[in-house]
Amino acid sequence: MNAIEQMTIGEYVAEDFRTAAVFSKYGIDFCCKGHRTLEEVCDAKGMDIALLQDELSAVLNTKGDSGIDFKSWPTDLLIDYIEKTHHRYVEEKSPTLLQFLDKLCKVHGNAHPELFEIHDLFRGCAGELAQHMKKEELILFPFIKKLVKAAANNETLEMPPFGTVDNPIAMMKHEHDTEGERFRRIVELTNNYTPPADGCNTYKVTFAMLQEFEQDLHKHIHLENNILFPKAQQLEKILF
């Protein structure tokens, strides 16, 4: 296996987020399962690795004018961005989506009973994400900021009650996996967010919002799993 094949999916996307579109095209999870190599993914899906590499190279060799190099951002700035962009997005969009899904169930539930499972799945997702984000904002993120400050000022830092930062990170990644699985089921039930022929405008808007929510969640999880968490773990190794 050459060096390119040894790169993980998450490393590709961390290097250039435009590669996410290539992975999404083939249904390859780059956020929750970003630890896999190209070879592992292609073996699992029965894909030609050369084809995937060619498409990735085409993206990487094209100069991007709108890509943001999140890897180069200071760690504390990345935390602020995640909170103000992705956490706020979840907080703002979840209530609206739940209202729309409730309406769809009442109006179209008899003809499309899968709507009830979609509603239950998203309600579970919204509730779990709310708790998940609070744990990050109140426990994990403040500690990572302490790591940043200690490293910058050459200060000593007491070991936190949860021990190593690996512990809360492992919990957050597990919860990311759970939400990834929930949305994979939603994708199946919505036929990849395709409204039925008898779907009203609310139907179309709701499915479009669900798709946008999933896309934002993928970016959100990617920034944490593939960039922020490794940065925090590296900082801790330097300090302790």
C-alpha positions, 0 to 999 in steps of 0.5 A: 500500500502506498502513502496515498492509500494509507491516508484516512478518509478523515485526513483527506477531508481535513486536508481539503473539504472539497473531497467530501463531495467525492466521498458523499457521491459514493456513500462513503462516511467521512465524518463518523467513519473517517478513520478508514483508509481508501483501501479499506473503503474500496474493499468494503464497497467493491470499488476500484481504488484507482477510480476513487483516487483519480476523482480525489486527485482531480479535486485536490489539483484544482485550485479552490477559491472558497475552501477554508483551511480549518487545520491551520486555525488556532484550536480555540478559534475552531471551538468558537466557530463550531459553537457559533456555526454548527451548535447554533444551527442545530439549536435553531433548526431542530424546533422548526423541523420537528414542527414540520415533521409533526404536520406531515405525520398528521396530514400524510401519515396514513398514506406514508406511515414511514413518516412516523419513524422519520419523526421519531428518529429526528426527535431522538436526534434533536434531543440527544444532540442538545445534550451532547452539545451541552457536554461539549460546551460545559466540559470538553471545550473549556478543558481544551481551551485550558490546554491551549492557554497552558501550552501558549503560556508554558503553564502547568495544568492539573489533571481534570476529573475525567482523566485524559482528554481521550475519555470525553473524546471517546464518548463524543465520538460514540455519540457522533456515530449514533447520530450518523446511524440515525441519519443513515436510516432517515436517508433510507426512509426518505429515499435519499430525501426524495418527496413522493409524487403526492407530496405537498410543498411542506413535504418538499421543504421538510425533506430539503431541510432534513438533507441540509441538516444532515450535511451540516451535521457531517461538517460539524462531526468532521471538524470535531473528529478529524481536526479538533479532537486530534489537536486536543490529544496532541496538546495534552501529550505535550503538556502531560 
